[in-house]
Amino acid sequence: MTRHTKRSLIQAKIQMDARVQELRDIVACGRKSAQRLPMVIEQYQAIQRYLRSSCMYESPHYEEGEKTPEDLEREIESLERNIGRADCARAELSNSARFYRAYHWVVNGPKIRELKKHLTAAEYWVEQFSDQIASIDFETDKDIDERVREKEIMEYQRTQAKEQVQQIQSKIKEIQNIKYM
């Protein structure tokens, strides 16, 4: 990957990280608005009922700090706008998930492929050592002590190869499970 492409990819990820954080904030605001909306609507309806029943012949008087029907209407509109923006933000967040999958594939794909090559080689050696251990018992030209010594060496090497397989598998899982935003 060229230096320019790598820099552009990193910049794109930084921009996406910032955008995702904005979107999450918008979704959180929309969630709060959705929780608050029924209460504000109830307040508005209560004021409307009060005005219809009590203030037919005179204009209503509001205390300082008390919300008027117009204030509540504006608040309802604002809450509904926040909920709508949150819905759009959720859709954009699902699109950002595709970006992160692609980014992960581009950045980590070569590492994973290389590790899988090493894994295949390590698994091959585990199999080879296992076959050699099994064949030692059938070698009649060597005495028992020599075969036991050879078997111990092969078992040690097989154990080392198995540990290498586990380490490589762990690295692959770690890279595959990287979460972005």
C-alpha positions as a LaTeX table, in Angstrom:
\begin{tabular}{lrrr}
\hline
Residue & $x$ (\AA) & $y$ (\AA) & $z$ (\AA) \\
\hline
Met1 & 0.00 & 0.00 & 0.00 \\
Thr2 & 1.46 & 3.34 & $-0.92$ \\
Arg3 & 2.11 & 5.99 & 1.65 \\
His4 & $-0.51$ & 8.32 & 0.11 \\
Thr5 & $-3.20$ & 5.63 & 0.11 \\
Lys6 & $-2.41$ & 4.67 & 3.69 \\
Arg7 & $-2.61$ & 8.31 & 4.80 \\
Ser8 & $-5.93$ & 8.77 & 2.98 \\
Leu9 & $-7.32$ & 5.63 & 4.59 \\
Ile10 & $-6.26$ & 6.79 & 8.05 \\
Gln11 & $-7.80$ & 10.23 & 7.42 \\
Ala12 & $-11.03$ & 8.62 & 6.22 \\
Lys13 & $-11.17$ & 6.54 & 9.40 \\
Ile14 & $-10.52$ & 9.57 & 11.59 \\
Gln15 & $-13.33$ & 11.44 & 9.82 \\
Met16 & $-15.64$ & 8.44 & 10.14 \\
Asp17 & $-14.83$ & 8.12 & 13.85 \\
Ala18 & $-15.77$ & 11.77 & 14.37 \\
Arg19 & $-18.97$ & 11.40 & 12.33 \\
Val20 & $-19.96$ & 8.23 & 14.20 \\
Gln21 & $-19.53$ & 10.03 & 17.53 \\
Glu22 & $-21.79$ & 12.86 & 16.27 \\
Leu23 & $-24.35$ & 10.31 & 15.12 \\
Arg24 & $-24.31$ & 8.53 & 18.46 \\
Asp25 & $-24.90$ & 11.84 & 20.23 \\
Ile26 & $-27.83$ & 12.56 & 17.90 \\
Val27 & $-29.28$ & 9.10 & 18.57 \\
Ala28 & $-28.91$ & 9.62 & 22.33 \\
Cys29 & $-30.66$ & 13.00 & 22.07 \\
Gly30 & $-33.44$ & 11.38 & 20.01 \\
Arg31 & $-33.85$ & 8.66 & 22.61 \\
Lys32 & $-34.22$ & 11.26 & 25.37 \\
Ser33 & $-36.65$ & 13.22 & 23.21 \\
Ala34 & $-38.74$ & 10.11 & 22.58 \\
Gln35 & $-38.95$ & 9.52 & 26.32 \\
Arg36 & $-39.88$ & 13.13 & 27.05 \\
Leu37 & $-42.39$ & 13.63 & 24.18 \\
Pro38 & $-45.41$ & 11.83 & 25.76 \\
Met39 & $-45.08$ & 13.91 & 28.93 \\
Val40 & $-44.93$ & 17.21 & 27.00 \\
Ile41 & $-47.90$ & 16.18 & 24.85 \\
Glu42 & $-49.84$ & 15.37 & 28.01 \\
Gln43 & $-48.96$ & 18.79 & 29.44 \\
Tyr44 & $-50.08$ & 20.48 & 26.23 \\
Gln45 & $-53.37$ & 18.56 & 26.19 \\
Ala46 & $-53.97$ & 19.40 & 29.85 \\
Ile47 & $-53.46$ & 23.12 & 29.18 \\
Gln48 & $-55.77$ & 22.93 & 26.17 \\
Arg49 & $-58.49$ & 21.25 & 28.27 \\
Tyr50 & $-58.04$ & 23.87 & 30.99 \\
Leu51 & $-58.28$ & 26.71 & 28.46 \\
Arg52 & $-61.43$ & 25.27 & 26.88 \\
Ser53 & $-63.17$ & 24.80 & 30.21 \\
Ser54 & $-61.96$ & 27.75 & 32.30 \\
Cys55 & $-60.97$ & 30.59 & 30.05 \\
Met56 & $-63.85$ & 30.87 & 27.59 \\
Tyr57 & $-64.62$ & 34.53 & 28.24 \\
Glu58 & $-61.31$ & 35.90 & 29.44 \\
Ser59 & $-57.76$ & 35.61 & 28.19 \\
Pro60 & $-55.53$ & 33.27 & 30.10 \\
His61 & $-52.86$ & 34.59 & 32.45 \\
Tyr62 & $-49.56$ & 32.78 & 32.87 \\
Glu63 & $-47.16$ & 33.00 & 35.76 \\
Glu64 & $-43.54$ & 33.85 & 35.09 \\
Gly65 & $-41.70$ & 30.70 & 34.01 \\
Glu66 & $-44.94$ & 28.86 & 33.30 \\
Lys67 & $-45.11$ & 27.33 & 29.84 \\
Thr68 & $-47.70$ & 28.60 & 27.43 \\
Pro69 & $-49.38$ & 26.40 & 24.82 \\
Glu70 & $-47.13$ & 28.03 & 22.20 \\
Asp71 & $-44.03$ & 27.12 & 24.25 \\
Leu72 & $-45.22$ & 23.53 & 24.50 \\
Glu73 & $-46.01$ & 23.41 & 20.76 \\
Arg74 & $-42.46$ & 24.57 & 19.98 \\
Glu75 & $-41.04$ & 22.02 & 22.41 \\
Ile76 & $-43.13$ & 19.24 & 20.84 \\
Glu77 & $-41.91$ & 20.25 & 17.37 \\
Ser78 & $-38.32$ & 20.30 & 18.62 \\
Leu79 & $-38.66$ & 16.87 & 20.23 \\
Glu80 & $-40.22$ & 15.43 & 17.07 \\
Arg81 & $-37.39$ & 16.94 & 14.99 \\
Asn82 & $-34.84$ & 15.33 & 17.32 \\
Ile83 & $-36.58$ & 11.97 & 16.97 \\
Gly84 & $-36.56$ & 12.30 & 13.16 \\
Arg85 & $-32.87$ & 13.25 & 13.15 \\
Ala86 & $-32.15$ & 10.23 & 15.39 \\
Asp87 & $-33.87$ & 7.91 & 12.91 \\
Cys88 & $-31.71$ & 9.31 & 10.08 \\
Ala89 & $-28.62$ & 9.00 & 12.28 \\
Arg90 & $-29.40$ & 5.33 & 12.98 \\
Ala91 & $-29.56$ & 4.65 & 9.25 \\
Glu92 & $-26.26$ & 6.44 & 8.71 \\
Leu93 & $-24.71$ & 4.47 & 11.58 \\
Ser94 & $-25.62$ & 1.21 & 9.87 \\
Asn95 & $-23.86$ & 2.52 & 6.74 \\
Ser96 & $-20.80$ & 3.38 & 8.81 \\
Ala97 & $-20.65$ & $-0.25$ & 9.93 \\
Arg98 & $-20.01$ & $-1.19$ & 6.29 \\
Phe99 & $-17.15$ & 1.32 & 6.17 \\
Tyr100 & $-15.57$ & $-0.24$ & 9.28 \\
Arg101 & $-15.89$ & $-3.76$ & 7.83 \\
Ala102 & $-14.20$ & $-2.60$ & 4.62 \\
Tyr103 & $-11.54$ & $-0.72$ & 6.58 \\
His104 & $-10.89$ & $-3.81$ & 8.70 \\
Trp105 & $-10.57$ & $-5.96$ & 5.59 \\
Val106 & $-8.16$ & $-3.55$ & 3.88 \\
Val107 & $-6.00$ & $-2.92$ & 6.94 \\
Asn108 & $-6.00$ & $-6.37$ & 8.53 \\
Gly109 & $-6.65$ & $-8.66$ & 5.56 \\
Pro110 & $-2.97$ & $-9.00$ & 4.61 \\
Lys111 & $-1.98$ & $-9.63$ & 8.24 \\
Ile112 & $-4.63$ & $-12.33$ & 8.61 \\
Arg113 & $-3.63$ & $-14.01$ & 5.33 \\
Glu114 & 0.02 & $-14.04$ & 6.41 \\
Leu115 & $-0.86$ & $-15.47$ & 9.82 \\
Lys116 & $-3.00$ & $-18.16$ & 8.16 \\
Lys117 & 0.01 & $-19.20$ & 6.06 \\
His118 & 2.06 & $-19.52$ & 9.24 \\
Leu119 & $-0.80$ & $-21.41$ & 10.87 \\
Thr120 & $-0.94$ & $-23.90$ & 8.01 \\
Ala121 & 2.82 & $-24.44$ & 8.29 \\
Ala122 & 2.64 & $-24.90$ & 12.08 \\
Glu123 & $-0.26$ & $-27.36$ & 11.75 \\
Tyr124 & 1.76 & $-29.26$ & 9.15 \\
Trp125 & 4.63 & $-29.60$ & 11.61 \\
Val126 & 2.31 & $-30.81$ & 14.37 \\
Glu127 & 1.07 & $-33.48$ & 11.99 \\
Gln128 & 4.61 & $-34.40$ & 10.91 \\
Phe129 & 5.83 & $-34.73$ & 14.49 \\
Ser130 & 2.79 & $-36.84$ & 15.37 \\
Asp131 & 3.50 & $-39.15$ & 12.41 \\
Gln132 & 7.17 & $-39.42$ & 13.39 \\
Ile133 & 6.25 & $-40.26$ & 16.98 \\
Ala134 & 3.94 & $-43.00$ & 15.77 \\
Ser135 & 6.59 & $-44.41$ & 13.45 \\
Ile136 & 9.32 & $-44.53$ & 16.11 \\
Asp137 & 7.66 & $-47.53$ & 17.76 \\
Phe138 & 7.97 & $-49.49$ & 14.50 \\
Glu139 & 11.67 & $-48.82$ & 13.98 \\
Thr140 & 13.41 & $-52.10$ & 14.91 \\
Asp141 & 16.95 & $-51.09$ & 13.96 \\
Lys142 & 17.26 & $-48.81$ & 17.03 \\
Asp143 & 17.44 & $-49.92$ & 20.64 \\
Ile144 & 14.68 & $-49.03$ & 23.11 \\
Asp145 & 16.59 & $-46.25$ & 24.88 \\
Glu146 & 17.36 & $-44.51$ & 21.60 \\
Arg147 & 13.73 & $-44.76$ & 20.52 \\
Val148 & 12.52 & $-43.38$ & 23.89 \\
Arg149 & 14.96 & $-40.47$ & 23.60 \\
Glu150 & 13.88 & $-39.75$ & 20.03 \\
Lys151 & 10.22 & $-39.99$ & 21.03 \\
Glu152 & 10.73 & $-37.50$ & 23.88 \\
Ile153 & 12.44 & $-35.07$ & 21.50 \\
Met154 & 9.64 & $-35.42$ & 18.95 \\
Glu155 & 6.96 & $-34.98$ & 21.62 \\
Tyr156 & 8.70 & $-31.83$ & 22.84 \\
Gln157 & 8.87 & $-30.48$ & 19.29 \\
Arg158 & 5.22 & $-31.38$ & 18.70 \\
Thr159 & 4.28 & $-29.56$ & 21.93 \\
Gln160 & 6.22 & $-26.50$ & 20.75 \\
Ala161 & 4.47 & $-26.65$ & 17.37 \\
Lys162 & 1.05 & $-26.97$ & 19.08 \\
Glu163 & 1.82 & $-23.92$ & 21.22 \\
Gln164 & 2.78 & $-22.02$ & 18.09 \\
Val165 & $-0.53$ & $-23.05$ & 16.47 \\
Gln166 & $-2.43$ & $-21.77$ & 19.52 \\
Gln167 & $-0.49$ & $-18.48$ & 19.52 \\
Ile168 & $-1.16$ & $-17.91$ & 15.83 \\
Gln169 & $-4.86$ & $-18.78$ & 16.27 \\
Ser170 & $-5.04$ & $-16.30$ & 19.16 \\
Lys171 & $-3.45$ & $-13.57$ & 17.04 \\
Ile172 & $-5.88$ & $-14.24$ & 14.20 \\
Lys173 & $-8.88$ & $-14.13$ & 16.56 \\
Glu174 & $-7.57$ & $-10.94$ & 18.16 \\
Ile175 & $-7.21$ & $-9.23$ & 14.78 \\
Gln176 & $-10.60$ & $-10.51$ & 13.57 \\
Asn177 & $-12.33$ & $-9.28$ & 16.72 \\
Ile178 & $-10.99$ & $-5.72$ & 16.58 \\
Lys179 & $-13.93$ & $-3.37$ & 17.00 \\
Tyr180 & $-13.94$ & 0.06 & 15.48 \\
Met181 & $-16.25$ & 2.61 & 17.06 \\
\hline
\end{tabular}
